[in-house]
Amino acid sequence: MFSLTPAIDRLSAFVSASHGRACAFLLLLSLCAFLPGFATLQPVDRDEPRFAQASKQMLETGDFVDIRFQDEARHKKPVGIYWLQAAAVQAGAALGVPEARTQIWLYRIPSLVGATATVLLTYWALLAFLSPPLALLGGALMAAAVLLGVEARIAKTDAVLAACAVASMGALARTWLDWTRSLAFVPSRRNWLVFWGATAIGLLIKGPIVPMVWGLAVLVLSASQRSFRWLKPLRFGPGLLICLIVALPWFVAIMLKTGGSFFAESVGQDMLGKVTEGQEKHWGPPGLYLLFFFATYWPAAAFAAMAVPFAWVRRREPQILFLIAWILPSWVVFEAVPTKLPHYVLPLYPAITALLLLAVVNGGIDRYRRGAVATASLVVAVPLALMAVVVLGNWTLDGAVPWLALPFFALVLAIGVGIVAAFRRQEFEGALWRCVLASLLLTVAIYPFAVESLRSLKLSPRLAEAARAVACADPAVITLGYREPSLVFLTGTDLAMAASGAQAANFLSQPGCRVAFVESRYAGEFEAAVAALPQKPRLLTTIRGFNLNGGRRLALAVYAGAPG
């Protein structure tokens, strides 16, 4: 029977023969995985346009200390991601990108860089545990992971945070394995700079998350040694000074500017609110991340699950103990916190990848274990379910079928069957490389074709386009009933939010070029208010679609103020 495994082995050996070649391959793979749909995907409500709009307002006002969404203080996360997004947009404008400040893909560039860095740093971190060909496979599996691909396309913190976490944990791993004599080489003298540099950047990106991940791991590992002496090479004194130099100036500036309210809101309301209750309808019970895992770490999740018995049996070995310390304490914390969002556990996925590959190379995956083949078959079940959702969604919302996506879905399913067959033949590395190929094809099916065809989900872009189509420059805009952050980002910071039909009608009656979006629930009161106006506004069009956040169909009438 013909097998791809020999060809895969030759390619892996060739690419991993040098670190430069491996990094070039992983960079190209990352771009293939993350770029489809990167520029065409509409702003994803609600978090992404909130981040992007706050960064845009920094550019508009020149205030790079305070973080605001319209007139509202956005004191939830530190400033790092906003600076990165603003720098990307400024660079785009300098290079001649038209209307750079409303091009959402420019705000996504830090996430793209962060996701790509996560892939490359996973390769670097795994070199402390595995041979170069397996570390290369580990980086490729991270590029293939569904969750990292999503975060690469969304303008928020999590892809950059993941890169910081992997860098710090890769440096910590080298220190730990050198102490336990489990490392075949001496860590670089700059290892401590990597650790603290990543921690400092992480503090500016998302506060205490990176220190939490490595801090919990340090406690577990130090307890196993009954000593903290193994941390000496990380030079905590100079390292903490680096963190202060990088992060403290902005924290002092925001404290002075806001009178301390930033810390009251970010720590007292945002962080502690997530700990005590599920924020913004994101509550979930303990164990939910395990359920998410089989979708968010697809296509390798099923194989990672089969590595658990191996990890438990060999849990006292330094390499396995480190990876468990990386994963388990933080996972327990995330499961215990009522607010559940899939991306919270992303910084732990490189360690899961390392455990999976250690199990593969050490005979820890048992193809004959009861249920093993059924578990491997999840690699087919997940895209099959996703295809059903996509086709049903397109037909239900738009009465269409995403024909261009279907051939790619078919290829994914065919490769999935090949993955299961390779697993049955115990060609585990070949099966995992096929997983990478399946993920690339699923990316093409989803982002450029399936999602792009869902016109009903593009309410904000279509409304913004309708406003721009009015025969005047820079119209003033108000919205009644529909308040998504993406509409603010696309139409302008000055977008007014009407509380009643009378307010919207009065807005249109004022001089100048004016546009109103009126959701159908408010049509009656708006029309009653318009009836009393001496000059009636013009109905330009009605835009219908589906709001994912509200989970319901919407119809929005677009009105222009009476000329004159």
N, C-alpha and C positions, 0 to 999 in steps of 0.2 A: 504493500500500500504506500502511495506517495505521501511523504511527510515534509512539512515545512521546517521541521526542527533543525536539521543540519544547516539549512540556509540561514536561519535565525541565529544559530550558534556562531556561524562565520561572521555575520554582520556585527554581532555583539562583540566578538573578539577584536575585529578590526577597529570599531569605534572606540572601544575602551582601552586600546593599546597606549593611548596617551591622554592625559587629563585635558589638554587643549582640544583634542578631537572629540572627547566625550562632552565637554561643555558646549562646543559648537553644535553637536548633534542635539543636545537637550535644548539649546536655545532655539534651533529650527523647529524642533518638535513642539515646544511651548507656543511658538507663533502660530503653527498649524492648528494647535488645540484651542488657542484663545482668540485669534483674530476673526474667525467667521462670526458675523453678526455684531462685532465689536462697535462699529460705527453706525449701524442701522437700527439697532435695538433702541426703542424709545426709552426715555427716562422712567425708571422703575419705581413707582410709588410704594411706600412713602419715604423711606430713608434716603435713597440715592438723591433725589432732587433737593432734599433738605440740605445735605452736605454740599451739593453743587451750588445751590442758591446762596448759601452762607459764604462760600469761596468767592462767588461772583460779587457779592456785596463788599467783600474786602477790597476787590479791585475797583469797584465803583466809588467807595468812600476813602480808600487809602488807609483805612484803619485795620492793621494786621495783628492787633492784640485782641480786641473783643470779637465775639462770634455771634452773628445775628441772622435771623430769618425774618425778612421784612423788619417790622419794628420790635419783634420779639427776641429777647436774649436766648441764645441757644447754648446754654451752659451745661452740656452733657459730656462732651469729650474734650481732651486737650486740643491744641491748635495744630499739631503736626500735619495731619492730612489736609487741612485747609491751606496751609502754606504750600504743600506739594501740588495740590490742584491749581492754586492760583499761579504758581510758577509754570505749570504745564500750559495753562491758557495764555499766559503772557508770551511764552515761547511760540505758541501757535499763532498768536496775533502778529508777532514780529516776523514770522515766516510767511505771512500773508493769507492765513486762513480766514475766509470771509465770515463775518459775524461770530468771531471766535468765542465770545462770552456766552453764546447760547448753543454752542456745539457740545453736546453732552459727551461725545467721545474724547474730547480734550481733557475733561475732568476725570475720565476713566484711565488716563495714561499712568498715573501712580499705581492704580490697582493692577494694570497689565504688567508694569515693571515689578511690583511686589509679588505677583503670582509667578512670574518667570524666575525671579530671585529665589522664591520658595523651592522651585524645581531644582535649580542649580545648587542651592544650599542643602537640599535633601541629599543630593549626590555627594556633596562634600561631607556632610554629617555621617552618612552611611559608610564612607570609606574607613571610619574608625571601627566598623563592625564587620564589613564584608569585603570581598575581593572587588576590584574595579568593574568587572562585567555585571556583578550583582548590584553594586551601587548604582551603576548606570540604569539597570532595570528598575531600581527603586525610584530614581528621579523620573523615569518615564511613567511609572505608575502614578506618581503624584500629578504629573501633567495630564494624565488620563482621568483623574478623579473628578467626578461630576461637580462636587462642591467647589473645588478650586477653580474650575472653569466658570462657574457662576460668579464667584467673587472677582475673577479677573475682568469681568464685564460690568461691574457695578462700582460706581464712584463713591466708595466709602472706605472704612479703615481696615477691613479684615484680611485682605491679601497682603498688605504691607505688614500688618501685625504678625501674620503667619511667618513671613520672612524673618522678622526680628526674633521670633520664638525659636525657629529652627537654627538660626545662627548662634544664639546663646546656648541652646541645648547641644549643638554640635561641639562647641568649645568646652562645655561642661563635661560631655562624654569623654573627650580626650584627656581631660584632667583626671576624671574618675578611673578610666581604664589604664592610664599610666600609673596611678597609685596602686591599683590592684594587679599590676604587671600583666594585664590582659591586652595591652596594646603593643604591636610589633615595632612601633616607631615612637620617638620622643616628640611630643607636641611642639609646635612652633613657639618661639619666645613671644610671638605676638598673639598667642592664643587668648591671653587675658584681655587684650585690646578688642578682639572680636566679641568676647563675652560682654564686656561692659559697653562697648559701642552699640551693640544691638539692644542692650537693656536701656541705654539712654534714649535711643531713638524710639523704642517701644513706649517709654514713659510719655513722650510727646505725642504718640499716636493714640494710645488707649490706656494711659494711666498704669495701674498696677498689674495688668494681666500677665505681661512677660515675667516680671519678678515673682508673681504668684506661681506660674508654671515651674520655673526653675527652683523657687524657694521650697515648694512642696517636695520636689524631687530631692533636693539637698537634705531635707529633714529625714526622709526615708533612708537615703543612702548613708547618712551620718549615723543614724540609729543602728544600721547594720554593722557599722564599724566601731560604734561607741566612741566616735571621735570626729571632730571637724578639721583635723590637721590636713586631710587630703585636699582641702580648698586653698591651701597656702599659695600655690602657683597662680591663682586667679587674682591675687594682690587686691584684696578688698579695699584697702585704704585709698590707693590711687584710683581704683575703679569707681568708688563712690564719689570721689572728687570729679571724675569725668561726668558722671550723671548730674551732679550739681551744676557744673559748668554748662552743660547742654540744656538742661531742663529748667533750672531755677530761674533764669532771667525772665522767661515768659510767665511762669507761675507767680513771680513777684509782681510783674507788670499787670497781670489780670486781677490780682488781689487788690492792687492800688486803684485800678480803673473801676472795678465793680464793688469796692468796699467789702470784699470777702464773699459777695453773693455767689460768685462762680463756684466756690467750694461748697457752699451750703446747698446749691442746686445739684452739682455734679456728684457730690458724695452723699449728701443727705437725702436727695430726691431720686436721682437717676440710679446710682449704684446700690444704695440701700433699698430703694424701691424694688429693684430686680431681685434682691435677696429675700425680701419679706412678702412680696406679692407679684403675680404675673403682670408685667407692664404692657400696655397697649395691646391687650387681647392676645398676648403671647404666653399665656399660662400653659403649663403642661405637667403631667405627673412624672415622678421618677421612673426611669427606664425608657423615656421617650427617645433619648439619643441613640439607644441601641436599635430602636425601630427605624429611626432616620438613617442609621449607619448603612443599611443595605442599599439605600438609594443614593446617599451622598458620597459614599466611597465606591460606588459602582465604577468600574466593573470588577475590582479586586476584592470587594467586601466578603463575598462568599468564601473565598480562599483564606482570607484573614481570619474569619470565624473558625476555620478548621485548624488554625495554628494555636488556638487557645490551650488545648491539652498539652502541647509541646511546651508552651511558655510556663504552664503550671508545674510540670514535672521538673523543669530545669530552672526554676525561679531563683535559686540561690547562686547561680553562675553570674559573675560580674556583668557580662554583657546583657543577659536577660533581665537581671535585677535592675540595671539602669533603665532599660526600656519600660519595664513595669512601673518604675518610679516616675518616669516621664508621663506615662499614660494614666495610671489608675487614680492617684490622689486628685489630680485636676478633674478627671472624668467624674469622680464622686462629687466634687464640689459643684460642677455644672449640673449634674443630675439633681442635687439637693436644692439648687436655686429654682424657685417657682417659674421665673421667666425662662422660656425655652426658645432658642433660635438655633437653627442647624449649624450656623457658622461658628458658634462658640467653641466647638471641639475641633475645629480645623487645625490649630497648632499641634494637636496630638497625632494627626494622621501620619506624619513622617515616621514616628516611632512605631506605629502599627505596621507600616510598610517594612520597617527593619525587622520586626518580629516575624512577619510573614516570610521574608526571604531567608532569615536564619532557620526557620522551620523547614523551608524547601531544601536548603543546602545540607541540613543535618538529618534528613529523613523524618521530619516531624509531621509531614502531611501524609495521612494514611488514606489512600484511595479506596481501601477495602473496609474502612470503618462504616458501620451502619449509618445510612443516610448521607454519606459523603457525596455520591453522585447526584442525589436529589438536591443537596446544598449547592453543588457546582452549577446545577441547572438554573439557579437564580440569575446567572449571567444572561440567560435568555429571557427569563420571566420579566425582569425589570424593563428592558426596552420594549418588550411586547405590551406590557401594561401602559408604558408611556405612549407608544404608538396609538393604542386605543383611546387614550385621553386626548391626544392631539387631534386625531381624526374626528372624534365625537365633538370636541370643542369647536373645531372649524365648522363642522356641519350645523351644530346647534346655534352658534353665534352668528355665522355669516352665510350659512347655506352653501358652503363650498367644501371641496376636498383638496388638501394640500398635495396635489399630484406629484410635484417635483420632489417632495420629501420622501415619498413612498419607496422609490428604488433604493434610497440610502437606508431606510429602515429595513428593507428586505436584505440588504447586504449585511447589516448589523446582526440580524437574526441568523443568517447563514454562517457568519463568523462565530456567533455564539454557539451554534451547534458544533462547529469545529473546535471551539474551546473545550466543550464538554468531552468531545471525543479525545482530544489530546490529554485531558485530565484522566480519562479512563485508561489511556496508554501509559500513564505516569510520566508524561512529558510536561512537567510542571512549569519549567521556565518557558517552554514554547507556548503553553497555554496562557501564561501571563503576558507574553509579548503580543499574542493575538488579542488579548484584552485591550492593549494600547491601541491597536488598529481599530477594533470595534468602537472604542470611545471616539476616535477621530471621525469616523463615519457618522456616529450618532450626533456629534457636534454639527456636522454639515446638515444633517436632516433637520435638526431642531432650530438652530439660530437663523441661518439665511432663508430657510424655506418655510418650516412649520410656523414659527413665531411671526415671521414677517407677513405671512398670509392672514394673520388674525387682525383684520382691520378694526373689528369692534373694540379691541383693547386699546386702540390708539386715540382715545378721546381727546386728551390734552394736545397732542400734535395737530389733530384736525381742527380743534378750536383755535389754536394759535395761528394756523394757516388761514382760517376764515377771518380772523382779525386783521392779518396782514393784507388780505385781499380787498379790504375796504379802501376806497379811492382817496386815501389821504396818508400822510406820513405820520408815524408814531401816534396812533390813536390811544386815547385813555380808555381803559378797559375795567369793567366791573363784572363780577360773577355772583350769581344768586343760586345757592343750593349745591353747587359743585365746587369743592374747596381743596382739591388735591395739590400737593406741593409742586408736582410737575407742571401745572398750569402757571404757577408763579414763575418758575424757572423759564418757561418758554415764552410767556407774554411780557414779563418785566416785573421788576421789584415793586413798582407802584400799582400793581393789580389790586383793585379794591374788592373787599368782601362785603356784599350787601347782606343785611340781616332781614330785609323784608322786600316785598314787591314795590312798595311805595318808595323805598330808598333807591332801588334800581331805576325806577321810572324817573324820579327826580334827577338822578345822575345823568340820564340821557337827555333831559330837557335843558341842561346847561350848555353854554356856548362851547364851540370847538368840536373836533372830531372825536366821537365817543362810540364805544361798542359795549353791549351787554350780553352776557350769556345767562339764560334763564332756564333753570331745570323745570321739567314739566310739573312737578309737585307744586310749584309756586306760580304756575301760569295764570291761574284764576285771579289771585290777588294782584299780580303784575298788570294784567289786562284791565282790571278795575281801576288801578292807579293811572294807567296810560289814558283811559277814557276821559279823565279830567284835564288832560294836558291840551293846551291850545294847538300844538303841533305834534303829530303822532310819529313815533319812531318807525323805521322800516324794518320789516322782517326779511333778513337776508337768506337764511337757510335754517334748517333743523338738522342737527347732528345726533345720530343714534349710535349707541355702543353699550359696552358692558364694563362696569367698574368692578375690578377684582377686589378692591378693598371693601367695598360695601356688599359685594356679592349680588349685584342686581343690575338689570338693564336700565339705561338712562336715555332720556331724550332732552337735548338742550337746544332751545331756540336762540339764534344769533340775531340780535337787533343792532341797528345803527341809528344814532340820533338823527333827528330831522335836520336837513341841510339849512344853512343860514345862520 
